[in-house]
């Protein structure tokens, strides 16, 4: 079993925490004409340097891993510190050791309330921190790409890997991607397809948008 980091934006982290997201799609790189996947190195199971893109999961070519491997989620976070920028713990004690003992918060679990003027409210109760009352945060967030392993709070186990065209996704797949059911209650679109297409196009490169219908890795997972 191997572990690899995987980046999710704040919306998708919330979907994972809510149990709404059990799938993610990532573009298959190195696809060449003829629906073949270019291999940087020959494999023991195939002669030559190419294999059909649909055979890629069989040869464990997914960069995120195979069934049974684990993914640790990289998300936007912050380490708490004093006015001098020195890391502190949840009791406001200055840490003389490394950052790993610092109090840390996660943007996906915090919220901005009306009248807070940019302050982020930290939840009083959460499984990643002791109970606190009325804690606010007005510092800078650290982007998910810079999150170290020891800061991650979410681990996922891969339960299935396959390759397909992006537009092959079904309505059930759109919902497994984290479709927010509360949209129906707040007046938002109730079309899971429209939601997913907008989501995909908002985070993908122009040449890999929904209309281009790229080959994608479909990774199904469960939280552990």
C-alpha positions as CSV (number, residue, x, y, z in Angstrom):
1,X,0.0,0.0,0.0
2,X,1.3,3.4,-1.0
3,X,0.2,6.9,0.1
4,X,0.1,9.9,-2.2
5,X,-1.1,13.5,-1.7
6,X,-4.1,14.8,-3.7
7,X,-5.3,18.4,-3.9
8,X,-9.0,19.3,-3.4
9,X,-10.5,22.8,-3.3
10,X,-12.5,24.0,-0.4
11,X,-15.9,23.0,-1.9
12,X,-14.7,19.5,-2.6
13,X,-13.2,19.1,0.9
14,X,-16.6,20.0,2.3
15,X,-18.2,17.4,0.0
16,X,-15.9,14.7,1.3
17,X,-16.5,15.6,4.9
18,X,-20.3,15.5,4.2
19,X,-20.0,12.1,2.6
20,X,-21.3,13.5,-0.7
21,X,-18.0,13.0,-2.7
22,X,-16.8,9.5,-3.4
23,X,-15.3,10.0,-6.9
24,X,-12.8,12.3,-8.5
25,X,-11.8,12.7,-12.2
26,X,-8.3,13.7,-13.3
27,X,-7.1,14.2,-16.9
28,X,-5.0,11.3,-18.3
29,X,-1.7,12.8,-19.4
30,X,0.5,11.7,-22.3
31,X,-2.4,10.5,-24.5
32,X,-1.2,10.4,-28.1
33,X,-3.3,9.9,-31.4
34,X,-4.9,6.6,-31.7
35,X,-6.2,6.4,-28.2
36,X,-2.9,5.1,-26.8
37,X,-1.2,6.1,-23.6
38,X,2.5,6.8,-23.9
39,X,4.7,5.0,-21.4
40,X,7.9,6.7,-20.3
41,X,9.4,3.3,-19.6
42,X,8.7,-0.1,-21.0
43,X,6.8,-2.4,-18.6
44,X,7.3,-6.1,-17.8
45,X,3.7,-6.8,-19.0
46,X,3.9,-5.0,-22.3
47,X,6.6,-4.9,-25.0
48,X,7.2,-1.5,-26.6
49,X,6.3,1.9,-25.3
50,X,2.6,2.2,-25.8
51,X,-0.5,0.6,-24.4
52,X,-4.2,1.2,-25.1
53,X,-5.5,3.9,-22.8
54,X,-8.3,1.6,-21.5
55,X,-5.7,-0.9,-20.4
56,X,-3.9,1.7,-18.3
57,X,-5.6,0.7,-15.0
58,X,-4.8,-3.0,-15.5
59,X,-1.1,-2.1,-15.6
60,X,-1.4,0.2,-12.6
61,X,-0.4,3.3,-14.6
62,X,-2.7,5.7,-12.6
63,X,-0.4,8.3,-11.0
64,X,-2.7,8.5,-8.0
65,X,-2.4,4.8,-7.3
66,X,-4.2,1.5,-7.5
67,X,-7.1,-0.1,-5.5
68,X,-6.1,-0.3,-1.9
69,X,-3.6,2.6,-2.0
70,X,-4.4,5.7,0.0
71,X,-4.6,9.4,-0.7
72,X,-4.0,12.1,1.9
73,X,-6.0,15.2,1.1
74,X,-4.2,18.5,0.6
75,X,-6.4,21.5,1.4
76,X,-6.2,25.1,2.3
77,X,-5.0,25.5,5.9
78,X,-3.3,27.8,8.4
79,X,-1.0,27.4,11.5
80,X,-2.0,29.7,14.3
81,X,0.6,32.2,15.6
82,X,1.0,35.2,17.9
83,X,1.6,38.8,16.9
84,X,5.2,38.1,16.1
85,X,4.3,35.3,13.8
86,X,5.6,32.6,16.1
87,X,3.5,29.4,16.1
88,X,1.4,28.7,19.2
89,X,-0.7,25.8,20.5
90,X,-4.4,25.9,21.3
91,X,-3.6,27.3,24.8
92,X,-1.7,30.3,23.2
93,X,1.6,28.9,24.4
94,X,4.6,29.8,22.2
95,X,6.2,26.7,20.7
96,X,9.9,26.4,21.0
97,X,9.9,23.1,19.0
98,X,8.8,22.5,15.4
99,X,5.7,23.6,13.7
100,X,4.1,20.1,14.0
101,X,2.8,20.9,17.5
102,X,1.2,24.2,16.3
103,X,-2.6,24.7,16.4
104,X,-3.9,24.4,12.9
105,X,-7.2,25.2,11.2
106,X,-8.8,24.3,7.9
107,X,-10.6,26.7,5.6
108,X,-13.2,24.2,4.6
109,X,-14.4,23.9,8.2
110,X,-14.4,27.6,9.0
111,X,-16.9,30.3,7.8
112,X,-17.3,34.0,7.4
113,X,-20.4,35.3,9.1
114,X,-22.2,38.6,8.4
115,X,-20.6,41.4,10.4
116,X,-17.3,39.7,11.0
117,X,-15.5,42.0,8.5
118,X,-13.3,39.3,7.0
119,X,-12.7,37.3,10.2
120,X,-13.1,33.6,9.9
121,X,-15.0,31.7,12.6
122,X,-13.3,28.6,13.9
123,X,-15.7,25.8,14.9
124,X,-16.0,25.4,18.7
125,X,-16.1,21.6,18.3
126,X,-14.2,19.6,15.7
127,X,-12.4,16.2,15.7
128,X,-9.1,18.0,14.8
129,X,-9.0,20.4,17.7
130,X,-10.0,20.7,21.4
131,X,-13.2,22.6,22.4
132,X,-12.8,26.3,22.1
133,X,-15.3,29.2,22.4
134,X,-15.6,32.1,19.9
135,X,-12.2,31.7,18.2
136,X,-11.7,34.0,15.1
137,X,-8.9,34.0,12.5
138,X,-7.8,37.0,10.5
139,X,-4.5,35.7,9.1
140,X,-3.3,34.4,5.8
141,X,-4.3,31.0,4.5
142,X,-1.7,28.5,3.2
143,X,-2.6,27.1,-0.3
144,X,-3.3,23.4,-0.5
145,X,-0.3,22.7,-2.7
146,X,2.0,23.7,0.2
147,X,0.3,21.4,2.8
148,X,2.7,18.9,4.3
149,X,1.6,15.3,5.1
150,X,1.6,15.9,8.9
151,X,-0.9,18.6,8.6
152,X,-3.5,16.6,6.6
153,X,-6.6,15.5,8.5
154,X,-8.3,13.4,5.7
155,X,-7.2,10.1,4.3
156,X,-8.9,8.2,1.5
157,X,-8.7,4.6,0.3
158,X,-8.9,4.0,-3.4
159,X,-11.7,1.4,-4.1
160,X,-11.8,1.5,-7.9
161,X,-9.8,3.0,-10.8
162,X,-10.9,3.2,-14.4
163,X,-10.4,5.3,-17.6
164,X,-13.2,6.8,-19.6
165,X,-14.1,9.8,-21.6
166,X,-15.2,12.7,-19.4
167,X,-18.6,12.9,-21.1
168,X,-19.3,9.2,-20.3
169,X,-20.1,10.2,-16.7
170,X,-23.7,9.5,-15.6
171,X,-26.1,11.4,-13.4
172,X,-25.1,9.1,-10.5
173,X,-21.4,9.9,-11.2
174,X,-22.2,13.7,-11.1
175,X,-23.7,13.2,-7.7
176,X,-20.8,11.1,-6.5
177,X,-18.5,13.9,-7.5
178,X,-20.1,16.0,-4.7
179,X,-23.3,17.5,-6.0
180,X,-24.7,19.7,-3.2
181,X,-28.3,18.6,-2.6
182,X,-29.0,21.8,-0.8
183,X,-29.0,23.6,-4.1
184,X,-32.6,22.5,-4.5
185,X,-33.4,24.2,-1.3
186,X,-31.6,27.5,-1.9
187,X,-32.9,28.1,-5.4
188,X,-29.8,26.9,-7.3
189,X,-29.8,24.7,-10.3
190,X,-31.1,21.2,-9.6
191,X,-29.4,19.8,-12.7
192,X,-26.4,17.8,-11.5
193,X,-25.0,17.7,-15.0
194,X,-24.9,21.5,-15.3
195,X,-23.3,21.7,-11.8
196,X,-20.6,19.3,-12.7
197,X,-19.8,20.8,-16.1
198,X,-19.4,24.3,-14.5
199,X,-17.2,22.8,-11.8
200,X,-15.0,21.0,-14.3
201,X,-14.6,24.0,-16.6
202,X,-13.8,26.2,-13.6
203,X,-10.7,24.2,-12.6
204,X,-9.5,22.6,-15.8
205,X,-7.3,24.0,-18.5
206,X,-9.0,25.4,-21.7
207,X,-7.8,22.4,-23.8
208,X,-9.2,20.0,-21.3
209,X,-12.7,21.5,-20.8
210,X,-15.9,19.5,-20.8
211,X,-16.5,20.2,-24.5
212,X,-13.1,18.7,-25.4
213,X,-14.2,15.4,-23.8
214,X,-10.7,14.3,-22.6
215,X,-9.7,10.9,-21.3
216,X,-9.9,10.9,-17.5
217,X,-8.9,8.7,-14.6
218,X,-12.0,7.9,-12.5
219,X,-10.9,7.3,-8.9
220,X,-13.5,6.0,-6.5
221,X,-12.6,6.2,-2.8
222,X,-13.9,5.9,0.8
223,X,-12.7,7.9,3.8
224,X,-10.7,6.0,6.4
